[in-house]
Amino acid sequence: MHYTVKRIVVGSLGTNCYVIKQEGTRAAVVIDPGDDSILIKSALHDMDAYPALILLTHGHFDHILAVDRLRTEKTQVAIHKADANMLLERDLISGILKENPWPFKKADIIFEDNDRYQSLCGYDFQVIHTPGHTEGSVCYIFDDMMFTGDTLFRGGMGRTDFQGGDLKKMMASLRLLHNMPGDYGVYPGHERESTLSDERKYNPYMRKAVNK
């Protein structure tokens, strides 16, 4: 399957929002619309697409702020069950925001740990539960692409000292990703993309997780 992927850096924390479009359809997937809905809508317009599915890697404010501004009657929003309440209530780190946009509307789809979906809004993908940054953090796999949110960065990992974070669970999540067969392009929640093979070799946190 041929995909077009566009990265839009949004919000005050430089969050990577991704728009994924499958060849032959206008229905697109938006991963982590963290803010700047106008920029995301502009990207969708340029791709001749609409947001059919919004996938959230976790519930922190810098990954969800534009959710309701992108939603239409054709859009479904999905998040892991452990972070679902973060659409309805503020977390502690959202205190840096000047305004309180909560509550957002509830998610339409609640993931249960590791799930596989076929033809959801026309897309096949896998959900991998990777707690550590938050309890409900997940990664998404579309063919040979892995969208890792704030679990795995290029040469780094997400923080575990926020509400819901857990270093031991993060290490287990990094081991899980390390031990997956094959290679993937890694599209993280911040900074530039990488590959899983490079992270296995060079990421000190992943190497520490595996060697524990």
C-alpha positions in Angstrom: 0.0 0.0 0.0 1.3 3.4 -0.9 1.0 6.1 1.7 1.8 9.8 1.6 2.9 11.1 5.0 3.2 14.8 5.9 4.8 16.0 9.2 3.5 19.3 10.7 5.3 20.7 13.7 2.7 22.2 16.0 2.3 24.0 19.3 4.6 25.6 21.8 6.5 22.3 22.5 7.2 21.4 18.9 5.0 18.4 18.6 5.0 16.3 15.4 1.6 15.9 14.0 1.4 13.4 11.1 -1.2 13.3 8.3 -1.3 9.9 6.5 -3.1 9.5 3.2 -3.6 6.3 1.3 -3.5 6.4 -2.4 -6.9 6.5 -4.1 -8.9 8.0 -1.2 -9.5 11.4 0.4 -9.9 9.8 3.9 -6.8 10.6 5.9 -5.4 9.6 9.3 -4.2 12.4 11.6 -1.9 11.4 14.4 -1.5 13.7 17.4 -3.0 17.1 16.4 -1.4 18.9 19.2 -2.3 22.5 18.2 -2.3 24.9 15.2 -5.4 23.4 13.6 -5.1 25.9 10.8 -1.8 24.4 9.8 -3.2 20.9 9.9 -6.2 21.9 7.9 -4.0 23.5 5.3 -2.0 20.3 5.0 -5.2 18.3 4.6 -6.4 20.7 1.9 -3.1 20.5 0.0 -3.4 16.7 0.1 -7.0 16.8 -1.0 -8.0 15.0 2.2 -10.3 15.2 5.2 -9.7 13.8 8.7 -11.4 10.5 8.8 -9.5 9.1 11.8 -7.6 10.9 14.6 -5.2 8.7 16.4 -3.7 9.9 19.7 -0.5 8.3 21.0 -1.3 9.6 24.5 -3.3 12.2 26.3 -0.9 15.1 27.1 -2.1 18.5 26.1 0.6 19.0 23.4 -0.8 16.1 21.5 -4.5 16.7 21.7 -5.3 20.5 21.7 -6.6 20.6 18.1 -8.7 17.4 18.3 -12.1 19.1 18.6 -11.2 21.8 16.0 -10.4 19.1 13.4 -13.4 16.9 14.2 -16.2 16.7 11.7 -19.2 14.4 11.5 -17.1 12.1 9.4 -14.2 11.9 12.0 -13.5 9.2 14.6 -11.1 9.9 17.4 -9.2 7.0 19.1 -7.1 6.8 22.3 -6.0 4.1 24.7 -8.4 3.4 27.6 -5.8 4.4 30.2 -5.5 7.9 28.8 -9.1 8.3 27.7 -10.0 10.5 30.7 -7.3 13.0 29.7 -9.6 14.3 27.0 -12.1 15.2 29.8 -9.8 16.4 32.6 -6.6 18.4 32.8 -3.4 16.8 33.8 -0.8 18.5 35.9 1.6 19.5 33.1 -1.3 21.4 31.3 -0.9 24.0 34.0 1.5 25.8 31.7 -1.4 26.7 29.4 -2.9 30.2 29.9 -6.4 28.9 29.1 -8.3 25.8 30.0 -9.8 24.1 26.8 -11.1 21.1 28.7 -13.3 19.1 28.4 -12.8 17.8 24.9 -15.4 15.4 23.5 -15.0 11.8 24.4 -13.1 9.5 22.1 -15.1 7.4 19.6 -12.8 4.4 19.8 -11.1 3.2 23.0 -8.1 0.9 22.5 -7.6 -2.2 24.7 -3.9 -2.8 25.0 -2.6 -4.3 21.8 -5.1 -4.3 18.9 -5.1 -4.8 15.2 -7.5 -3.0 13.0 -8.5 -3.8 9.4 -10.3 -1.3 7.2 -11.0 1.2 10.0 -11.8 4.3 8.0 -10.2 2.3 5.2 -6.9 1.8 7.0 -5.1 -1.3 8.4 -2.9 -0.7 11.4 -1.6 -2.1 14.6 -1.8 -0.6 18.1 1.1 -1.4 20.5 0.6 -0.5 24.1 3.8 1.1 25.4 3.2 2.6 28.9 6.0 4.6 30.5 5.5 8.2 29.4 1.8 7.9 30.3 -0.1 4.8 31.4 -2.0 4.8 28.0 0.9 5.6 25.6 0.7 3.6 22.4 2.6 3.3 19.1 0.9 2.8 15.8 2.3 0.7 12.9 1.2 1.2 9.3 3.1 -1.2 7.1 6.8 -0.3 7.7 6.1 2.9 9.6 6.0 3.1 13.4 4.6 6.3 15.0 6.0 6.3 18.5 4.6 9.4 20.2 6.6 10.2 23.3 7.8 6.6 23.9 10.7 6.5 21.5 12.7 9.4 20.1 15.7 9.6 17.9 18.4 8.8 20.4 16.1 9.3 23.3 12.9 8.4 25.1 10.0 10.2 26.6 10.1 11.6 30.1 8.8 9.4 33.0 8.6 12.0 35.7 5.2 13.4 34.7 1.9 12.3 36.1 1.3 8.7 35.0 4.9 8.1 34.0 6.8 5.0 35.1 10.5 4.4 34.3 10.2 0.6 34.8 7.3 0.4 32.4 9.2 2.6 29.9 12.1 0.2 30.0 9.8 -2.7 29.3 8.2 -0.8 26.4 11.6 0.0 24.9 12.5 -3.7 25.2 9.2 -4.6 23.5 10.0 -2.3 20.5 13.6 -3.5 20.4 12.5 -7.1 20.1 10.0 -6.6 17.3 11.1 -8.4 14.2 12.2 -6.5 11.1 12.8 -2.8 10.7 10.5 0.2 10.7 10.8 3.9 10.0 10.4 5.6 13.4 8.2 8.7 13.4 8.4 10.2 16.9 6.3 12.8 18.7 9.1 15.3 18.7 12.3 16.0 16.7 13.3 14.1 13.5 12.5 10.6 12.3 14.8 7.6 12.6 14.7 3.8 12.0 14.2 1.1 14.5 17.5 -0.6 13.4 19.4 2.7 14.2 17.7 3.0 17.6 18.6 -0.6 18.4 22.2 0.2 17.7 22.6 3.8 19.0 19.9 4.7 21.4 21.4 4.6 24.9 18.0 4.2 26.6 16.9 1.3 24.4 20.3 -0.4 24.8 20.1 0.0 28.6 16.5 -1.4 28.6 17.7 -4.5 26.7 20.7 -5.0 28.8 19.0 -4.8 32.2 
